[in-house]
Amino acid sequence: MKNNQIDDVIRILKKEIKSWKEPIVTEISKDRSPFKVLISCMLSLRTKDEVTREAVNRLFKLAETPESMSKLNPKTIKKAIYPVGFYNTKVKNIIEISKTLIKKYNSSVPQEIDELLKLKGVGRKTANLVVTLGYNKPGICVDTHVHRISNRLGYVKTKTPEETEFALRKKLPRRYWIIYNDLLVTYGQNLCKPISPLCGICRIEKYCDKINVNKSR
């Protein structure tokens, strides 16, 4: 894929994803609550979206703020979020983060990536998602879908999601930073799958270098 083709790819993806469900964290972000974006993103790690959707709905019926979340019994949180991946660890992190936000940040979620990374269990993916979806500020969230598709297209050549983030920061037009994750995650979940992607019906197939695609449909 040539660098100047990114505009065409983004334009096509915007149209294509309208027929599919948006990622759960994007759905949650419409509440304009950075705290809910933070918690829902943490729950989504290593967990399918349908499982995360049910878990966050149960949890946020019980608590929606650091204050109310910190008062919940760990067993109550565990029951609400089960069976998300690594739920025992996530219960501890949710409680610790809630207490940290109250004590150090006046119950507000930080808007800066470096500050977010100080929170227990928060990595670059989560931090960037909070910045972009929670505060509508420029950031590039890279999960497995974004990493895979960006490399598959030939837009970047990287080995890890973190390398992909910094490569994209150098070349992806800033106007696409916030929406890039949503577009590629939705496309990756539904069409550009890890194994045997649906290249036969892909609208951006002509731009794709198909790096590491050994089998497609």
C-alpha positions as a Markdown table, in Angstrom:
| # | Residue | x | y | z |
|---|---|---|---|---|
| 1 | Met | 0.0 | 0.0 | 0.0 |
| 2 | Lys | 1.3 | 3.4 | -0.9 |
| 3 | Asn | 1.3 | 6.1 | 1.7 |
| 4 | Asn | -0.9 | 8.5 | -0.3 |
| 5 | Gln | -3.6 | 5.8 | -0.5 |
| 6 | Ile | -4.5 | 6.1 | 3.1 |
| 7 | Asp | -7.2 | 8.7 | 2.3 |
| 8 | Asp | -9.0 | 6.3 | 0.0 |
| 9 | Val | -8.7 | 3.5 | 2.5 |
| 10 | Ile | -10.1 | 5.6 | 5.4 |
| 11 | Arg | -13.0 | 6.9 | 3.2 |
| 12 | Ile | -14.0 | 3.3 | 2.2 |
| 13 | Leu | -13.7 | 1.9 | 5.7 |
| 14 | Lys | -16.0 | 4.7 | 7.1 |
| 15 | Lys | -18.7 | 3.4 | 4.7 |
| 16 | Glu | -18.1 | -0.3 | 5.2 |
| 17 | Ile | -18.2 | -0.4 | 9.0 |
| 18 | Lys | -21.7 | 1.1 | 9.2 |
| 19 | Ser | -23.3 | -2.3 | 8.8 |
| 20 | Trp | -21.5 | -3.8 | 11.8 |
| 21 | Lys | -21.7 | -3.2 | 15.6 |
| 22 | Glu | -19.3 | -0.6 | 16.8 |
| 23 | Pro | -16.7 | -1.7 | 19.5 |
| 24 | Ile | -18.1 | -1.8 | 23.0 |
| 25 | Val | -15.7 | 0.9 | 24.3 |
| 26 | Thr | -16.8 | 3.2 | 21.6 |
| 27 | Glu | -20.4 | 2.6 | 22.5 |
| 28 | Ile | -19.6 | 3.4 | 26.2 |
| 29 | Ser | -17.8 | 6.6 | 25.3 |
| 30 | Lys | -21.1 | 8.2 | 24.2 |
| 31 | Asp | -21.8 | 8.6 | 27.9 |
| 32 | Arg | -19.0 | 11.2 | 28.0 |
| 33 | Ser | -17.5 | 9.5 | 31.0 |
| 34 | Pro | -13.7 | 9.0 | 30.8 |
| 35 | Phe | -14.0 | 6.8 | 33.9 |
| 36 | Lys | -16.4 | 4.4 | 32.1 |
| 37 | Val | -14.2 | 4.4 | 29.1 |
| 38 | Leu | -11.2 | 3.5 | 31.2 |
| 39 | Ile | -12.9 | 0.7 | 33.1 |
| 40 | Ser | -14.6 | -0.8 | 30.0 |
| 41 | Cys | -11.3 | -0.8 | 28.1 |
| 42 | Met | -9.7 | -2.7 | 30.9 |
| 43 | Leu | -12.4 | -5.2 | 30.9 |
| 44 | Ser | -12.2 | -5.6 | 27.2 |
| 45 | Leu | -8.6 | -6.8 | 27.3 |
| 46 | Arg | -8.2 | -10.4 | 26.3 |
| 47 | Thr | -12.0 | -10.6 | 26.1 |
| 48 | Lys | -14.5 | -10.8 | 23.2 |
| 49 | Asp | -16.7 | -7.8 | 22.7 |
| 50 | Glu | -20.0 | -9.6 | 23.4 |
| 51 | Val | -18.7 | -10.8 | 26.8 |
| 52 | Thr | -17.4 | -7.3 | 27.6 |
| 53 | Arg | -20.7 | -5.7 | 26.6 |
| 54 | Glu | -22.6 | -7.8 | 29.1 |
| 55 | Ala | -20.0 | -7.3 | 31.8 |
| 56 | Val | -19.8 | -3.5 | 31.6 |
| 57 | Asn | -23.6 | -3.3 | 31.6 |
| 58 | Arg | -23.9 | -5.3 | 34.8 |
| 59 | Leu | -21.0 | -3.4 | 36.5 |
| 60 | Phe | -22.1 | 0.1 | 35.6 |
| 61 | Lys | -25.6 | -0.6 | 36.9 |
| 62 | Leu | -23.8 | -0.9 | 40.3 |
| 63 | Ala | -21.3 | 1.9 | 40.0 |
| 64 | Glu | -20.3 | 4.6 | 37.5 |
| 65 | Thr | -17.8 | 6.7 | 39.4 |
| 66 | Pro | -14.6 | 6.2 | 41.3 |
| 67 | Glu | -16.4 | 6.9 | 44.6 |
| 68 | Ser | -19.2 | 4.4 | 44.1 |
| 69 | Met | -16.8 | 1.8 | 42.5 |
| 70 | Ser | -14.4 | 1.9 | 45.4 |
| 71 | Lys | -17.2 | 1.1 | 47.9 |
| 72 | Leu | -18.2 | -2.1 | 46.1 |
| 73 | Asn | -17.2 | -5.4 | 47.6 |
| 74 | Pro | -14.6 | -7.3 | 45.5 |
| 75 | Lys | -16.9 | -10.3 | 45.3 |
| 76 | Thr | -19.7 | -8.0 | 43.9 |
| 77 | Ile | -17.4 | -6.7 | 41.2 |
| 78 | Lys | -16.2 | -10.2 | 40.4 |
| 79 | Lys | -19.8 | -11.4 | 40.0 |
| 80 | Ala | -20.6 | -8.5 | 37.7 |
| 81 | Ile | -17.7 | -8.8 | 35.3 |
| 82 | Tyr | -17.3 | -12.6 | 35.2 |
| 83 | Pro | -16.3 | -14.2 | 32.8 |
| 84 | Val | -14.1 | -11.5 | 31.3 |
| 85 | Gly | -10.5 | -12.6 | 30.9 |
| 86 | Phe | -8.3 | -12.4 | 34.0 |
| 87 | Tyr | -11.3 | -11.2 | 36.0 |
| 88 | Asn | -9.6 | -11.7 | 39.4 |
| 89 | Thr | -6.7 | -9.4 | 38.5 |
| 90 | Lys | -9.1 | -6.9 | 36.9 |
| 91 | Val | -11.2 | -6.8 | 40.1 |
| 92 | Lys | -8.1 | -5.7 | 42.1 |
| 93 | Asn | -7.1 | -3.2 | 39.5 |
| 94 | Ile | -10.5 | -1.6 | 39.3 |
| 95 | Ile | -10.6 | -1.1 | 43.0 |
| 96 | Glu | -7.0 | 0.2 | 43.2 |
| 97 | Ile | -7.6 | 2.6 | 40.3 |
| 98 | Ser | -10.8 | 4.0 | 41.8 |
| 99 | Lys | -9.0 | 4.7 | 45.1 |
| 100 | Thr | -6.0 | 6.2 | 43.3 |
| 101 | Leu | -8.2 | 8.5 | 41.2 |
| 102 | Ile | -10.0 | 9.7 | 44.4 |
| 103 | Lys | -6.7 | 10.3 | 46.3 |
| 104 | Lys | -4.4 | 11.7 | 43.7 |
| 105 | Tyr | -6.6 | 13.1 | 40.9 |
| 106 | Asn | -9.6 | 14.5 | 42.7 |
| 107 | Ser | -11.7 | 11.6 | 41.3 |
| 108 | Ser | -10.9 | 12.7 | 37.7 |
| 109 | Val | -9.3 | 10.4 | 35.1 |
| 110 | Pro | -6.0 | 12.0 | 33.8 |
| 111 | Gln | -6.0 | 13.3 | 30.3 |
| 112 | Glu | -2.3 | 12.7 | 29.6 |
| 113 | Ile | -1.0 | 9.3 | 28.5 |
| 114 | Asp | 2.0 | 9.4 | 30.9 |
| 115 | Glu | -0.3 | 10.0 | 33.9 |
| 116 | Leu | -2.7 | 7.2 | 32.8 |
| 117 | Leu | 0.2 | 4.8 | 32.5 |
| 118 | Lys | 0.8 | 5.3 | 36.3 |
| 119 | Leu | -2.5 | 3.6 | 37.0 |
| 120 | Lys | -2.5 | -0.1 | 37.9 |
| 121 | Gly | -3.0 | -2.3 | 34.9 |
| 122 | Val | -3.1 | 0.5 | 32.4 |
| 123 | Gly | -1.0 | 0.1 | 29.2 |
| 124 | Arg | -0.6 | 2.2 | 26.1 |
| 125 | Lys | -3.6 | 0.8 | 24.4 |
| 126 | Thr | -5.9 | 1.7 | 27.3 |
| 127 | Ala | -4.3 | 5.0 | 27.8 |
| 128 | Asn | -4.6 | 6.0 | 24.2 |
| 129 | Leu | -8.2 | 4.9 | 24.1 |
| 130 | Val | -9.1 | 7.0 | 27.2 |
| 131 | Val | -7.4 | 10.0 | 25.6 |
| 132 | Thr | -9.2 | 9.6 | 22.3 |
| 133 | Leu | -12.6 | 8.4 | 23.3 |
| 134 | Gly | -12.8 | 9.8 | 26.8 |
| 135 | Tyr | -11.5 | 13.3 | 26.0 |
| 136 | Asn | -11.6 | 13.5 | 22.2 |
| 137 | Lys | -7.9 | 14.3 | 22.1 |
| 138 | Pro | -5.4 | 13.1 | 19.5 |
| 139 | Gly | -4.0 | 9.7 | 20.2 |
| 140 | Ile | -3.4 | 6.4 | 18.4 |
| 141 | Cys | -4.8 | 3.3 | 20.1 |
| 142 | Val | -3.2 | 0.1 | 18.8 |
| 143 | Asp | -4.6 | -3.3 | 19.6 |
| 144 | Thr | -4.1 | -6.6 | 17.8 |
| 145 | His | -6.5 | -5.7 | 15.0 |
| 146 | Val | -4.8 | -2.3 | 14.3 |
| 147 | His | -1.4 | -3.8 | 14.5 |
| 148 | Arg | -2.3 | -6.7 | 12.2 |
| 149 | Ile | -4.2 | -4.8 | 9.6 |
| 150 | Ser | -1.7 | -1.9 | 9.4 |
| 151 | Asn | 1.1 | -4.4 | 8.7 |
| 152 | Arg | -1.1 | -6.5 | 6.4 |
| 153 | Leu | -1.8 | -3.4 | 4.3 |
| 154 | Gly | 1.9 | -2.7 | 4.1 |
| 155 | Tyr | 1.3 | 0.7 | 5.6 |
| 156 | Val | 3.8 | 0.0 | 8.4 |
| 157 | Lys | 6.4 | -2.7 | 9.0 |
| 158 | Thr | 6.5 | -3.4 | 12.7 |
| 159 | Lys | 6.8 | -6.3 | 15.1 |
| 160 | Thr | 4.8 | -5.2 | 18.1 |
| 161 | Pro | 1.7 | -3.0 | 18.8 |
| 162 | Glu | 3.9 | -0.4 | 20.6 |
| 163 | Glu | 6.1 | -0.2 | 17.5 |
| 164 | Thr | 3.0 | 0.2 | 15.4 |
| 165 | Glu | 1.7 | 3.1 | 17.5 |
| 166 | Phe | 4.9 | 5.1 | 17.1 |
| 167 | Ala | 5.2 | 4.3 | 13.4 |
| 168 | Leu | 1.7 | 5.5 | 12.9 |
| 169 | Arg | 2.4 | 8.7 | 14.9 |
| 170 | Lys | 5.0 | 9.5 | 12.3 |
| 171 | Lys | 3.0 | 8.9 | 9.1 |
| 172 | Leu | -0.7 | 8.7 | 9.8 |
| 173 | Pro | -2.4 | 12.1 | 9.1 |
| 174 | Arg | -3.4 | 13.6 | 12.4 |
| 175 | Arg | -7.0 | 14.0 | 11.3 |
| 176 | Tyr | -7.3 | 10.2 | 11.4 |
| 177 | Trp | -5.8 | 9.5 | 14.7 |
| 178 | Ile | -9.0 | 9.3 | 16.8 |
| 179 | Ile | -11.0 | 7.3 | 14.3 |
| 180 | Tyr | -8.3 | 4.9 | 13.2 |
| 181 | Asn | -8.8 | 2.4 | 16.0 |
| 182 | Asp | -12.5 | 2.2 | 15.6 |
| 183 | Leu | -12.3 | 1.6 | 11.8 |
| 184 | Leu | -9.7 | -1.1 | 12.0 |
| 185 | Val | -11.0 | -2.9 | 15.0 |
| 186 | Thr | -14.5 | -3.1 | 13.5 |
| 187 | Tyr | -13.1 | -4.2 | 10.2 |
| 188 | Gly | -10.8 | -6.7 | 11.8 |
| 189 | Gln | -13.6 | -8.3 | 13.9 |
| 190 | Asn | -15.9 | -8.7 | 11.0 |
| 191 | Leu | -13.9 | -9.1 | 7.7 |
| 192 | Cys | -10.1 | -8.7 | 7.9 |
| 193 | Lys | -9.8 | -11.6 | 10.3 |
| 194 | Pro | -6.5 | -12.9 | 11.7 |
| 195 | Ile | -6.7 | -16.2 | 9.8 |
| 196 | Ser | -8.3 | -16.5 | 6.3 |
| 197 | Pro | -9.5 | -13.0 | 5.9 |
| 198 | Leu | -12.4 | -12.3 | 3.5 |
| 199 | Cys | -10.4 | -10.7 | 0.8 |
| 200 | Gly | -12.9 | -11.7 | -1.9 |
| 201 | Ile | -15.4 | -9.1 | -0.6 |
| 202 | Cys | -13.0 | -6.6 | 0.8 |
| 203 | Arg | -13.5 | -3.1 | -0.6 |
| 204 | Ile | -9.9 | -2.1 | 0.2 |
| 205 | Glu | -8.3 | -5.3 | -1.2 |
| 206 | Lys | -6.8 | -3.4 | -4.2 |
| 207 | Tyr | -4.8 | -1.3 | -1.8 |
| 208 | Cys | -3.6 | -4.2 | 0.4 |
| 209 | Asp | -0.2 | -5.8 | 0.1 |
| 210 | Lys | -1.5 | -8.9 | 1.9 |
| 211 | Ile | 1.6 | -9.2 | 4.0 |
| 212 | Asn | 1.6 | -12.6 | 5.8 |
| 213 | Val | -1.7 | -13.6 | 4.3 |
| 214 | Asn | -1.2 | -17.3 | 3.4 |
| 215 | Lys | -4.9 | -18.1 | 2.9 |
| 216 | Ser | -7.9 | -16.0 | 2.2 |
| 217 | Arg | -11.6 | -16.3 | 1.2 |
